[in-house]
Amino acid sequence: MASENIVVLTDAEFDEKVLNSDQPVLVDFWAEWCGPCKMIAPFLEELANETVGKLTIAKLDVDKHTENASKFAVRSIPTLILFQNGEQKEMMVGADPGKIRKMVDSVL
């Protein structure tokens, strides 16, 4: 599923790896059964490889780890939330690589 440059998250490590990160983190809230989630996975892998050391891309399976999906009001998937300095900076719903790129470029 994920490349070596994508962090696979659990609720237990969310704060440590996302909110306490020194660099911006783009979290993909996804599920195994979600077609659009699978559709953007290759794009996210490519983006992760391009932004090593500048941006962390992480995935949180909302079926297995519900706490943070609930905390950040994730109602549809894929939902991507960009965090910077421990705070939610931007959020988008859907599988639009152009919008994802624009969101990421805003912090690079």
ChimeraX attribute file (.defattr): number of C-alpha atoms within 10 A of each C-alpha:
attribute: neighborCount
match mode: 1-to-1
recipient: residues
	/A:1	11
	/A:2	14
	/A:3	14
	/A:4	10
	/A:5	19
	/A:6	21
	/A:7	18
	/A:8	19
	/A:9	19
	/A:10	18
	/A:11	16
	/A:12	11
	/A:13	11
	/A:14	18
	/A:15	14
	/A:16	11
	/A:17	19
	/A:18	26
	/A:19	18
	/A:20	16
	/A:21	17
	/A:22	14
	/A:23	19
	/A:24	25
	/A:25	28
	/A:26	27
	/A:27	24
	/A:28	26
	/A:29	26
	/A:30	24
	/A:31	18
	/A:32	12
	/A:33	9
	/A:34	12
	/A:35	13
	/A:36	15
	/A:37	19
	/A:38	16
	/A:39	14
	/A:40	17
	/A:41	18
	/A:42	14
	/A:43	16
	/A:44	23
	/A:45	17
	/A:46	13
	/A:47	20
	/A:48	23
	/A:49	17
	/A:50	12
	/A:51	14
	/A:52	12
	/A:53	11
	/A:54	13
	/A:55	23
	/A:56	24
	/A:57	24
	/A:58	23
	/A:59	21
	/A:60	21
	/A:61	17
	/A:62	21
	/A:63	13
	/A:64	11
	/A:65	15
	/A:66	15
	/A:67	14
	/A:68	17
	/A:69	19
	/A:70	11
	/A:71	8
	/A:72	12
	/A:73	9
	/A:74	20
	/A:75	11
	/A:76	13
	/A:77	19
	/A:78	25
	/A:79	20
	/A:80	23
	/A:81	22
	/A:82	25
	/A:83	23
	/A:84	20
	/A:85	14
	/A:86	18
	/A:87	13
	/A:88	16
	/A:89	16
	/A:90	14
	/A:91	16
	/A:92	18
	/A:93	17
	/A:94	15
	/A:95	20
	/A:96	14
	/A:97	14
	/A:98	8
	/A:99	13
	/A:100	22
	/A:101	13
	/A:102	10
	/A:103	19
	/A:104	18
	/A:105	9
	/A:106	10
	/A:107	15
	/A:108	10
